[in-house]
Amino acid sequence: MIPQLFVEKIDLGDGRSITIETGRLAKQADGSVVVRMGDTMILATAVSARSANPAVDFLPLTVDYREKFAAAGRFPGGFFKREARPSDSEVLTMRLVDRVLRPLFPDDYHAETQVMIQLMSHDEEVMPDALAGLAASAALAVSDIPFYNLISEVRVARIDGKFVINPSREDLAKSDIDMMIGASMDSVAMVEGEMKEISEAEMVEAIKFAHEAIKVQIQAQLRLQAAFGKKETRTYEGEKENEEIYKKVKAAAYDKIYAIAKVGSAKHERTAAFAEVKEEVKALFTEEELAADGDLVSKYFYKTNKEAVRNVVLELGIRLDGRKTTDIRPIWCETDYLPRVHGSSLFTRGETQALATVTLGTSREANQIDSPSEQGEEKFYLHYNFPPFSTGEAKPLRGTSRREVGHGNLAQRALKNMIPADCPYTIRIVSEVLESNGSSSMATVCAGTMALMDAGVQMVKPVSGIAMGLITDGEKFAVLSDILGDEDHLGDMDFKVTGTADGITACQMDIKIDGLRYDIMEQALGQAREGRLHILGKLTETIAAPRADVKAHSPKIITRTIPGNFIGALIGPGGKVIQELQKATGTTIVINEVDEQGVIEILGTDPAGIEAVLAKIQSITFKPQMGEAYEVKVIKMLDFGAVVEYTAAPGNEVLLHVSELAWERTENVTDVVNMGDVFQVKYLGLDPKTRKEKVSRKALLPRPPREEKKE
């Protein structure tokens, strides 16, 4: 018997719609839904353990998003024909959903929880990542898992001045805004995207537009929840509490922490001072008390520490390192730090430092994208590395983390639209975070800008970035410019904004509280602009404009286009011609066929080698024109003529027949020309008899007068 299906429809207002259904698939999960838009279908499930590990004091939440190749009617690439590790695009979608969901579980809920989202059918007209947040929230809505508030996510674009929700990939290419917004009915929780130098007001307008669409999607979830039968939220054992211990810890620690916080100090000095206070607090308890309730002492110390630090900011306007709310930490920069890379820079802001390198290559080095929902390549990409030593820690190395993928993607989006469209290079930036105490991703943007200019990439405009924070008690609030790591951890918002002097190029915002007011968001954006311009000034003091050319040891790239029918001649049998040419000239030659034309990229450090390749191309593609005169050189003597080579196109040979040497009868070829002689010939096209090319020396010589016949 087929189980009952419950379906709700969301009208996007432009003829498109989204449906959410439950009751048929994955019924053993705590909650499961299928979200469909066009022919794209996503299955989302939510499962949470019935009990928590007592030793765990956090929410072990896993949000997983996977795209099945069968969804697009394709086989996985590579040797093993099955889906394996997630792609970067899948990881980025996981992060988008995780960042909205995580703050909405109860603080004391520590049961193992998994939200799994799978792309089961893919429609080329529908981008599935925009549906993942809706699917995840709907799965939780029909479950009994404790969850504060339903949410949804949408993509917003602006095409020809008009906002569009969840555009197709083709439409998105025409847009100057690509933003993902996650929100509840009451407030925006997450923003991430890239823009083409839009204003702060335009960004807020786009967020408001997206929020209205999200409200409609949440209402549909509520209808589905009611139709399916809202389950009673499960009971769970929360964290143990002890009011007496809390009062004792706060009484002993609050004033001391407050005093340390208002003085202003460096990270290690401050950490040591807080640790000393913690040891003093622990000394107030017996060994037996600590054995029984040591976890509570640590928990309440953290709670007291957070309250004291936040109050210093709200009451005194003083931050942990002594700055005012709008102050930017001291900045120093350097370019050309690494002597043999193609471009490098060092950016240091306070206790955050990033070393960026640029590598230039051909289209062969493009980053290939091959997923069920997207195929293509990137000629500009950025990788971000965050080693443990950057925070003074020793941790196991377990490969590239989701955080590294996300931060690298943000910096890449910040910079990519400032790479000129006619840049012939494939560009890879690598950011090595050497120190971190607040917004290493924004340091990566700044270091990346300078490294690009140091490499001689003719950026349209330089880009800088800043991370903003927020501390609020519900009434008073403080917006913090250039936040520290502790301010991110203890604060209510992490809002990263990048841009040029003329507008925003990318952003990422995470809100940790309900009900962020739009006036606070607008103040944060205005304050961020001031900070961005200050930092941009420091960058341009270090390097005012891109270097006029790439460095001497960097590869130069020249592109040429040849008719498609000459591609085979340049490659040669089995690649012989191009391989020998690369070896002889020390260059890398890449040939791509585009619209029946051969687009040739020549990459090399030796100008003479590049010139030799250009000469070979000219030789192969040389096509003499009827009636034109050309300089030739004799390279071979024959009884019936001379083989000559066009001096402008070495390798292009043609027979100069003995009958075309001179107007007079020529008995011996050597009577007129010899090996090595250089002279002009006229191109006469194809000989109608032999169907071979024909040239003439005599056609350029004055014709002798005819002798009159004697009677």
Stockholm file with secondary structure:
# STOCKHOLM 1.0

chainA/1-711         MIPQLFVEKIDLGDGRSITIETGRLAKQADGSVVVRMGDTMILATAVSARSANPAVDFLPLTVDYREKFAAAGRFPGGFFKREARPSDSEVLTMRLVDRVLRPLFPDDYHAETQVMIQLMSHDEEVMPDALAGLAASAALAVSDIPFYNLISEVRVARIDGKFVINPSREDLAKSDIDMMIGASMDSVAMVEGEMKEISEAEMVEAIKFAHEAIKVQIQAQLRLQAAFGKKETRTYEGEKENEEIYKKVKAAAYDKIYAIAKVGSAKHERTAAFAEVKEEVKALFTEEELAADGDLVSKYFYKTNKEAVRNVVLELGIRLDGRKTTDIRPIWCETDYLPRVHGSSLFTRGETQALATVTLGTSREANQIDSPSEQGEEKFYLHYNFPPFSTGEAKPLRGTSRREVGHGNLAQRALKNMIPADCPYTIRIVSEVLESNGSSSMATVCAGTMALMDAGVQMVKPVSGIAMGLITDGEKFAVLSDILGDEDHLGDMDFKVTGTADGITACQMDIKIDGLRYDIMEQALGQAREGRLHILGKLTETIAAPRADVKAHSPKIITRTIPGNFIGALIGPGGKVIQELQKATGTTIVINEVDEQGVIEILGTDPAGIEAVLAKIQSITFKPQMGEAYEVKVIKMLDFGAVVEYTAAPGNEVLLHVSELAWERTENVTDVVNMGDVFQVKYLGLDPKTRKEKVSRKALLPRPPREEKKE
#=GR chainA/1-711 SS CCCCCEEEEEECSSSCEEEEEESSSCTTSSEEEEEEETTEEEEEEEEECSSCCTTCCSCCEEEEEEECGGGGTCCCCSSSCSCCSCCHHHHHHHHHHHHHHGGGSCTTCCSCEEEEEEEEECCTTSCTHHHHHHHHHHHHHTSCSCCSCCEEEEEEEEETTEEEESCCHHHHTTCSEEEEEEEESSCEEEEEEEEEEECHHHHHHHHHHHHHHHHHHHHHHHHHHHHHCCCCCCCCCCCCCCHHHHHHHHHHHHHHHHHHHHHCCCHHHHHHHHHHHHHHHHTTSCHHHHHHHHHHHHHHHHHHHHHHHHHHHHHHCCCTTSCCTTCCCCEEEEESCSTTSSEEEEEEETTEEEEEEEEEECGGGCEEEEETTEEEEESEEEEEECCGGGGTCCCCCCSSCHHHHHHHHHHHHHHHTTSCTTCCSEEEEEEEEEECSSCHHHHHHHHHHHHHHHTTCCCSSCCEEEEEEEEECSSCEEEEESCCHHHHHHSSEEEEEEEETTEEEEEEEEECSSCCCHHHHHHHHHHHHHHHHHHHHHHHHHCCSCCSSCCTTSCEEEEEEEEGGGHHHHHCGGGHHHHHHHHHHTCEEEEEEETTEEEEEEEESCHHHHHHHHHHHHHHHCCCCTTCEEEEEEEEEETTEEEEEETTSTTCEEEEEGGGTCSSCCSCGGGTCCTTCEEEEEEEEECTTTCSEEEESGGGSCCCCCCCCCC
#=GC SS_cons         CCCCCEEEEEECSSSCEEEEEESSSCTTSSEEEEEEETTEEEEEEEEECSSCCTTCCSCCEEEEEEECGGGGTCCCCSSSCSCCSCCHHHHHHHHHHHHHHGGGSCTTCCSCEEEEEEEEECCTTSCTHHHHHHHHHHHHHTSCSCCSCCEEEEEEEEETTEEEESCCHHHHTTCSEEEEEEEESSCEEEEEEEEEEECHHHHHHHHHHHHHHHHHHHHHHHHHHHHHCCCCCCCCCCCCCCHHHHHHHHHHHHHHHHHHHHHCCCHHHHHHHHHHHHHHHHTTSCHHHHHHHHHHHHHHHHHHHHHHHHHHHHHHCCCTTSCCTTCCCCEEEEESCSTTSSEEEEEEETTEEEEEEEEEECGGGCEEEEETTEEEEESEEEEEECCGGGGTCCCCCCSSCHHHHHHHHHHHHHHHTTSCTTCCSEEEEEEEEEECSSCHHHHHHHHHHHHHHHTTCCCSSCCEEEEEEEEECSSCEEEEESCCHHHHHHSSEEEEEEEETTEEEEEEEEECSSCCCHHHHHHHHHHHHHHHHHHHHHHHHHCCSCCSSCCTTSCEEEEEEEEGGGHHHHHCGGGHHHHHHHHHHTCEEEEEEETTEEEEEEEESCHHHHHHHHHHHHHHHCCCCTTCEEEEEEEEEETTEEEEEETTSTTCEEEEEGGGTCSSCCSCGGGTCCTTCEEEEEEEEECTTTCSEEEESGGGSCCCCCCCCCC
//
